[in-house]
Amino acid sequence: MRILAGYIVTRTLRPLIMLFLGFIGIFVLVDLFDHAHTFIDNQVGAGIVTLYYAYSMPFIFVLTAPVAMLLATLLSVGGMSRTNELMAMKGSGLSLGRILTPVLCLAALLSVANLLVAEFVVPPATRHKIEIEDTHLKRNTSDPRHRKDLIYMRPDGGMVLIRRYNTRRQTMEDVTIEEFDERLRPRTRIDAATARWETDHWILESGRLRRFTADGESVTPFDTMELSPGDPTPEDLVRRRLEPEERGYFDLRDYIARLKAGGNDPRALEVQLHLKVAFPFVTLIMTLLGAPLAARTRRSGFAVSFAAALAISFFYYGSIQVAQVLGRQALLSPPLAAWIANGVFILIGLWILARTPK
């Protein structure tokens, strides 16, 4: 059985590698044609262009892994079905589930790899890619004069919320500064109508300082208050805020916790947080859907099985998008919005496997 499992895995790995290379090549060519004039206009060197696409590779891997594994399964298992190899395996006493186990194990390993790459490789690679875009492809753009609804996370765990910020005058309006203890409980909160930057620190105007202790809350109004030198600096405030794709699971989780502690509603980010764990398993579920269809290729025809598998996968991706919208609109809880498509399609895959002739 070990030799047979190795043979099945090898039959699946060959098209899988070729599909990954094909997807990468198509992405690079399409994107290069689309951005060629931008590279030329900004006189971007070949080395920078190479780095730009190298940093894109982890995201392409995560995005295309489910479809690549699905197609590889159709090609390998479907090929063995057309050449009567599956019939010979069944004739030797092996069940279809036993035959497909190596393919599903390969898909499970790819799902784990997908999860690790999405957590540890994609965030820094995406940040480097965006830095190249900001430095080499958007050098003629300038920051808008006014920015609204800024959220800045301080290294000490504090949070600064700014309703409006004037980048030219370096002034803030409707400012809130919050500090938390190690359990993310509010410790102090400063609310100020305005703030202005003076050399190396901020001066808050027309506000109040609130301190929270075990005995209760104390409030101290002030006309002006000078903050100690440090963050955020004006440069920190005009720096782009990281997107969920640029954060790992734990980084995004901590960011959401601080937003919640400050009274914000980061529901959309919570959906993205749970998707970071749920989405990598799409690879395994797509294989669970595609493998039984590929095993029926000899009976139904490769084109029919291929079309059915792709239709299911498109419907799967559509369901994930719909669930995200429902989660952001508070019609589904964030965990349910991230996992409901996986749960439904696992049941569909098991039903298809059960109805496939053994």
Residue pairs with C-beta under 8 A, 6 or more apart in sequence:
1 98
4 89
4 94
5 101
5 102
6 102
8 76
8 80
8 99
8 102
8 103
9 102
9 103
9 105
9 106
11 76
11 79
11 80
12 72
12 73
12 76
12 77
12 102
12 103
12 106
13 72
13 106
14 76
15 71
15 72
15 75
15 76
16 68
16 69
16 72
19 64
19 68
19 71
19 72
20 61
20 64
20 68
23 60
23 64
23 67
23 68
24 57
24 60
27 56
27 60
28 53
28 56
31 53
31 56
32 49
32 53
35 137
38 44
38 137
39 49
39 137
42 136
42 137
42 139
44 136
44 137
48 132
48 136
51 128
51 132
52 129
52 132
52 133
55 125
55 126
55 128
55 129
55 132
56 125
56 129
57 125
58 117
58 118
58 121
58 122
58 125
58 126
59 122
59 125
59 126
59 245
61 114
61 117
62 114
62 117
62 118
62 122
62 279
62 280
65 110
65 111
65 113
65 114
65 280
65 283
66 282
66 283
66 286
66 313
67 286
67 313
69 106
69 107
69 110
69 283
69 286
69 287
70 286
70 287
70 289
70 290
70 309
70 310
70 313
73 103
73 107
73 287
73 290
73 291
73 294
74 290
74 293
74 294
74 297
74 302
74 305
74 306
74 309
76 103
76 294
77 86
77 100
77 103
77 291
77 294
77 295
77 297
78 294
78 295
78 297
78 302
78 305
78 306
80 86
80 89
81 87
81 294
81 295
81 296
81 297
81 298
82 297
82 298
82 302
84 298
86 96
86 99
86 295
86 298
87 298
89 99
90 96
90 99
90 358
95 358
96 292
96 295
96 353
96 356
96 357
96 358
97 353
97 358
99 295
100 291
100 292
100 295
100 353
103 287
103 291
104 284
104 287
104 288
104 291
106 287
107 283
107 284
107 286
107 287
107 288
108 284
110 283
110 284
111 280
111 281
111 282
111 283
111 284
112 280
114 279
114 280
114 283
115 277
115 280
115 281
118 276
118 279
118 280
119 248
119 249
119 276
120 248
122 245
123 245
123 246
123 247
123 248
123 251
126 243
126 245
126 246
127 242
127 246
130 240
130 246
134 240
143 167
143 238
144 167
145 166
145 167
145 168
146 164
146 165
146 166
146 167
147 162
147 164
147 165
147 167
147 237
147 238
148 163
148 164
148 165
149 161
149 162
149 163
150 160
150 161
150 162
150 165
150 237
150 241
151 159
151 160
151 161
151 162
151 241
151 259
151 264
152 159
152 160
152 161
152 162
152 231
152 232
152 236
152 237
153 159
153 255
153 258
154 160
154 231
154 232
155 231
156 179
157 179
157 180
157 184
157 258
158 177
158 178
158 179
158 180
159 177
159 178
159 180
159 258
159 259
159 261
159 262
160 175
160 176
160 177
160 178
160 232
161 175
161 176
161 177
161 178
161 262
162 172
162 173
162 174
162 175
162 176
162 237
163 173
163 174
163 175
164 172
164 173
164 174
165 171
165 172
165 173
165 237
166 172
167 234
167 237
167 238
169 196
170 196
170 197
170 234
171 194
171 195
171 196
171 197
172 194
172 195
172 196
172 202
173 193
173 194
174 193
175 190
175 191
175 192
175 193
175 194
175 195
175 204
175 207
176 189
176 190
176 191
176 192
176 262
177 188
177 189
177 190
177 192
177 227
178 186
178 188
178 189
178 190
178 261
178 262
179 186
179 187
179 188
179 189
180 186
180 187
180 258
180 261
181 187
184 257
184 258
184 261
185 212
185 261
186 212
186 261
187 211
187 212
188 209
188 210
188 211
188 212
189 209
189 210
189 212
190 204
190 207
190 208
190 209
190 210
190 225
191 207
191 208
191 210
192 204
192 205
192 206
192 207
192 225
193 205
193 206
193 207
194 204
194 205
194 206
195 202
195 203
195 204
195 205
196 202
196 203
196 205
197 234
200 229
201 226
201 227
201 228
201 229
201 230
202 226
202 227
203 224
203 225
203 226
203 227
204 222
204 224
204 225
204 226
204 227
205 223
205 224
206 223
207 221
207 222
207 225
208 219
208 220
208 221
208 222
209 219
209 220
209 221
209 222
209 225
210 217
210 218
210 219
210 220
211 217
211 218
211 220
244 252
244 269
244 272
244 273
244 276
247 255
248 276
249 273
249 276
249 277
252 269
252 272
252 273
252 276
253 273
255 266
255 269
256 266
256 269
256 270
256 273
259 266
259 269
260 266
267 327
267 328
267 330
267 334
268 327
268 328
270 327
270 334
271 324
271 327
271 328
271 334
271 337
271 338
273 334
274 334
274 335
274 337
274 338
274 339
275 320
275 324
275 338
277 338
278 338
278 339
278 342
279 320
279 338
281 342
282 316
282 320
282 342
285 316
285 342
285 345
285 346
285 349
286 313
286 316
288 346
288 349
288 350
288 353
289 309
289 312
289 313
289 316
289 345
289 348
289 349
289 352
290 309
290 312
290 313
291 353
292 349
292 352
292 353
292 355
292 356
293 305
293 308
293 309
293 352
294 305
294 309
295 356
296 305
296 356
296 357
297 305
299 357
312 345
312 348
316 341
316 345
319 340
319 341
319 344
319 345
320 341
323 332
323 336
323 337
323 338
323 340
323 341
324 337
324 338
326 332
326 337
327 333
327 334
327 336
327 337
327 338
328 337
332 340
